[in-house]
């Protein structure tokens, strides 16, 4: 009985550790489309006593995009959107980290590169009750050359990265 309980705790911890995610939402034809990137790497070196000494970086393999509809995913991989054959990665590297004075969150400033365009960008990081870190941001897809003007698709993309 004790063995099974220990095994259950180990499996639960292993599953919890594997729950890192990169998810996004965008409005399309009046509905919210949700998706994720299945392959990515995160390098978070967090210094709780001196957050400004911390470092956050990540890389996303764009071909791993998953909206649940393979036809749409293939279209998003094409040259009209992410042009995966030429720009296989999205990357972010922090340049400065500050604690927010209002709500205990942290402002992660850095360089975001998508489709060959690199811009200064900011994520907000919050510590979740379960101890995991959650990074959120909003970006305009057209600022990075991802798709053109669209009557049906929104420009703003909400991104959530959980570690």
N, C-alpha and C positions, 0 to 999 in steps of 0.2 A: 504494500500500500504506500509506504513512504517513497519507494522507488518511482512509482507512477506519479506521485505528487511532484517530486523533483524533476522528472522528465517533463511534466506539463509546464512547470515554471520555466525550464530551459527553452522549450519550444515557443512559449509565449514571448519570452525575451527575444529569441531569434527572429520571430515574425515582426515584433515591434521594431527591431533594429533595421529590418529590411523595408520599412515603410517610407523611405525617402521618396519624394516625388517632385516633379516639375509639371504643373498644371496650368492651363490657360482657359480663358473665356472670352468670347467675342460675340457681338450681336450680328445675326445674319437672318434676313427676311423676317425681322420682328421677333425672333426667338434667340435665346442664348445658346450658343454652341460651345460645348465643353470639350476639351481635349487634353492630351498629355504627351510628354516625350518619355519614351520607355528607357532610353539609354542616355546616361549623363554621369558626370563625375562632379563631386563637390569637395572642396578643400577648405574647411573652416577651422581656423586656429583661433579659438576664442579665449581671450584673457579677461575673466570676469572682474578682476581687481583693477585692470587698466584697459578698458575696451578700445581706446585709441591705438593700443599696441596690437590689436587683433588684425586678422587678415581673412578675407573671404574671396574665394574664386570658384568658378564653375565652368564646365563645358557641357554643351548639349549636342548630341548627335542628331541632326535635323531629320535624317531619314527615318528616325524612330518615331516620328509624329503619329499620333493615334487619336482620331476623333470618333472611332467606332464605325466609320463608313470608308471602306478601302478606296472607292472611287474618288471621294473627296480628298483623302490622304495623298493619293497619287497626284492629284491636281495641285495640292499644296506643295509637293516636292518639285514640281515643274519650274521651268524658268519664269513663268508668270508670277510665281510667289517666292518660294525659298531658293530655287535653282540649286538643289542639293548637289548636283554633279560638280558645280563650281564652288559652292560655299557649304561644305558639309557640316560646319560647326557654328554654334552660337556660343559666345564666351563673355564672361564678366570677370573683372578683377577689381577689387576694392582699392581705393587710393586714400580714403579717409573715413573714419568711423567716429560718430559722436552720439552721446546719449541725448535723447529728446528730453526737454525739460517738462513736458506736459504729461506724458502718460507712462514713462518708464521704458518706452521703446527705444530703439537705436536707429540712427540714420546711417545707411551704408552708401557712401558715394564711391563711384568708380567709373570704369570704362566698359561700356556694353558694345559688343560687335555682333552685328547681324548682317548677313549678305554683303560683306565687304565694307560696311559703313560702321564706323566707330564713333560713339557719342558719349559725352558725360551723362551719367544716369544715376538715379538714386533708388534704392530699395529701403523699405522700412522693415526692421527685424523686431519681432516680439517673441518673448519666451512664452511658450504654451504651458498650461497647467501640468502637462505630462513631462515637462522638462525639455521638450524638443524645441528647436528654433524654427520660426516661420518667417519667411521673407516675402513681402508683397510689393508689387509695383504696378503701375499703369503705363503703357507706352502707346505711341501712335505708330501703327505698322507701316504707314506710308513714309514716315521719317527714315525708315531703314530700307525703303524700296521693295517692301513685301506687298505685292499686288498694287494695282492702281486704284483710281477713283471707282467707287461702286455705289450704285443706287440702293442695293440691298444689304451690303456688308458694311458694318461699322468700321471706323478707323481705330478706335481705342481697344486695346487688348489688356485684360487683367491677368496678371501672372502671379502664381503662388508657388514658392519653393519651400518644401518642408524637409528638415534634416533631423 
